[in-house]
Amino acid sequence: MDKLIRNFYYNILWLLPKDTATKIRYRIATHHKLDLKDPKDFNQKVLYLLVKKYGERETKCADKYLMRDYIKEKGLNSFLPKLYGVYDDAKKINFSELPEEYVLKPNNGCGNVIIHKKGDSIDKEEVIKKLNKALKQNFAKKTLEYQYKDIKPLIICEEYLKEDGMINPIDYKFYGFRGHVECILLCTERENRVKWDYYDTNWNKLDYSKEIYRSNKEHKRPQNLDKMIEVASKLSEDFPFVRVDLYNINGKIYIGEMTFTPCAGIIKDITQEALDYLGKLIKI
C-alpha cells in the first residue's frame, strides 16, 4: 500500500471505535469477517484481546522502558541489557559520554533504531533529527495497536548486543500462554530477507511457517534453552498471550521486548492449521 494512502487509511480508522476499526482492518487484510463475539484462530483471539481486554498492564509491558520495572518485579533484572540513558529529547543525548558501542531506540514502537558499532562515524544532527521525528509519531495510530497509545515517548540508550561471527544476533521469540511456552520462533538472516522457523520446546522443528518464509536450515539447539523457556514462562504468566523476545549472546540470555500483537495481530506467514492450533491455547 502506498505510504500516503496507508496514512490516510489509518487516520480514518483511528477516528472509529476500536472494534469497528479492527474489523475493517481485518476484512481488508484477510478478506474474511472478524467475529469478536466468538473468535477462533490465533489472529482473531489476539485482536479480541487488543480490542476488549488490553489495558494499563499491557501498555506498561509494551513500553520498552517501563517494561524494565515489570521484569524487575519478576526478579529477572539480571537478564536486561545495560541501560546507558533515557531521554525525552534527542538533543539531550551527550554522545561523548556514551560507550564505543550502543543502541538508541524509541520506547513506543518498532523501527527507528540507531546502532553504533566500534569505529563507526556518526552524524549527530541526523541522528537527533531521526529520533525526535520518531518521538512525535503515534505508533498506535500507525498500526491500530492500541496498547501503545498511552506510552510516554522516550528514547532509550542500551547495550549493543553482538554475537561472535554474526552480523545480527539470532532473535528467539517465545509464544507464552499464561506461563506455558508452546513454541519458539527463530528469526535469522535479517541482513538479507528475514527467515522464520518455528520449534517446539524440545527443539523439534514445526511446520508452522509457510514454505516461502522458512530458512530450510537446521539450527542448533541453544545450550541454555531450558533457562530461556523458564524466563519466558515467568514473563508470560500474567497474560492470556504474550510473545517474549530473547537473545542468547555467547551463552548469556538477554530480554529484548514483550509483544502482545505480533504483526499487528494479523500474522500471514504461518499456516491456517498453525493459527487454529495456537488460537485454542488463548483462553478468553
Secondary structure in CASP SS format (residue, H / E / C, confidence):
PFRMAT SS
TARGET T0000
AUTHOR 0000-0000-0000
METHOD secondary structure of the structure
MODEL  1
M C 1.00
D C 1.00
K H 1.00
L H 1.00
I H 1.00
R H 1.00
N H 1.00
F H 1.00
Y H 1.00
Y H 1.00
N H 1.00
I H 1.00
L H 1.00
W H 1.00
L C 1.00
L C 1.00
P C 1.00
K H 1.00
D H 1.00
T H 1.00
A H 1.00
T H 1.00
K H 1.00
I H 1.00
R H 1.00
Y H 1.00
R H 1.00
I H 1.00
A H 1.00
T H 1.00
H C 1.00
H C 1.00
K C 1.00
L C 1.00
D C 1.00
L C 1.00
K C 1.00
D C 1.00
P C 1.00
K C 1.00
D C 1.00
F H 1.00
N H 1.00
Q H 1.00
K H 1.00
V H 1.00
L H 1.00
Y H 1.00
L H 1.00
L H 1.00
V H 1.00
K H 1.00
K C 1.00
Y C 1.00
G C 1.00
E H 1.00
R H 1.00
E H 1.00
T H 1.00
K H 1.00
C H 1.00
A H 1.00
D C 1.00
K C 1.00
Y C 1.00
L C 1.00
M H 1.00
R H 1.00
D H 1.00
Y H 1.00
I H 1.00
K H 1.00
E H 1.00
K C 1.00
G C 1.00
L C 1.00
N H 1.00
S H 1.00
F H 1.00
L C 1.00
P C 1.00
K C 1.00
L E 1.00
Y E 1.00
G E 1.00
V E 1.00
Y E 1.00
D C 1.00
D C 1.00
A H 1.00
K H 1.00
K H 1.00
I C 1.00
N C 1.00
F H 1.00
S H 1.00
E H 1.00
L C 1.00
P C 1.00
E C 1.00
E C 1.00
Y E 1.00
V E 1.00
L E 1.00
K E 1.00
P E 1.00
N C 1.00
N C 1.00
G C 1.00
C C 1.00
G C 1.00
N C 1.00
V C 1.00
I E 1.00
I E 1.00
H E 1.00
K C 1.00
K C 1.00
G C 1.00
D C 1.00
S C 1.00
I C 1.00
D C 1.00
K H 1.00
E H 1.00
E H 1.00
V H 1.00
I H 1.00
K H 1.00
K H 1.00
L H 1.00
N H 1.00
K H 1.00
A H 1.00
L H 1.00
K H 1.00
Q C 1.00
N C 1.00
F H 1.00
A H 1.00
K H 1.00
K H 1.00
T H 1.00
L C 1.00
E C 1.00
Y H 1.00
Q H 1.00
Y H 1.00
K C 1.00
D C 1.00
I C 1.00
K C 1.00
P C 1.00
L C 1.00
I E 1.00
I E 1.00
C E 1.00
E E 1.00
E C 1.00
Y C 1.00
L C 1.00
K C 1.00
E C 1.00
D C 1.00
G C 1.00
M C 1.00
I C 1.00
N C 1.00
P C 1.00
I C 1.00
D E 1.00
Y E 1.00
K E 1.00
F E 1.00
Y E 1.00
G E 1.00
F E 1.00
R C 1.00
G C 1.00
H E 1.00
V E 1.00
E E 1.00
C E 1.00
I E 1.00
L E 1.00
L E 1.00
C E 1.00
T E 1.00
E C 1.00
R C 1.00
E C 1.00
N C 1.00
R C 1.00
V C 1.00
K E 1.00
W E 1.00
D E 1.00
Y E 1.00
Y E 1.00
D E 1.00
T C 1.00
N C 1.00
W C 1.00
N C 1.00
K E 1.00
L E 1.00
D C 1.00
Y C 1.00
S E 1.00
K C 1.00
E H 1.00
I H 1.00
Y H 1.00
R C 1.00
S C 1.00
N C 1.00
K C 1.00
E C 1.00
H C 1.00
K C 1.00
R C 1.00
P C 1.00
Q C 1.00
N C 1.00
L H 1.00
D H 1.00
K H 1.00
M H 1.00
I H 1.00
E H 1.00
V H 1.00
A H 1.00
S H 1.00
K H 1.00
L H 1.00
S H 1.00
E C 1.00
D C 1.00
F C 1.00
P C 1.00
F C 1.00
V E 1.00
R E 1.00
V E 1.00
D E 1.00
L E 1.00
Y E 1.00
N E 1.00
I E 1.00
N C 1.00
G C 1.00
K E 1.00
I E 1.00
Y E 1.00
I E 1.00
G E 1.00
E E 1.00
M E 1.00
T E 1.00
F C 1.00
T C 1.00
P H 1.00
C H 1.00
A H 1.00
G H 1.00
I C 1.00
I C 1.00
K C 1.00
D C 1.00
I E 1.00
T C 1.00
Q H 1.00
E H 1.00
A H 1.00
L H 1.00
D H 1.00
Y H 1.00
L H 1.00
G H 1.00
K H 1.00
L H 1.00
I C 1.00
K C 1.00
I C 1.00
END
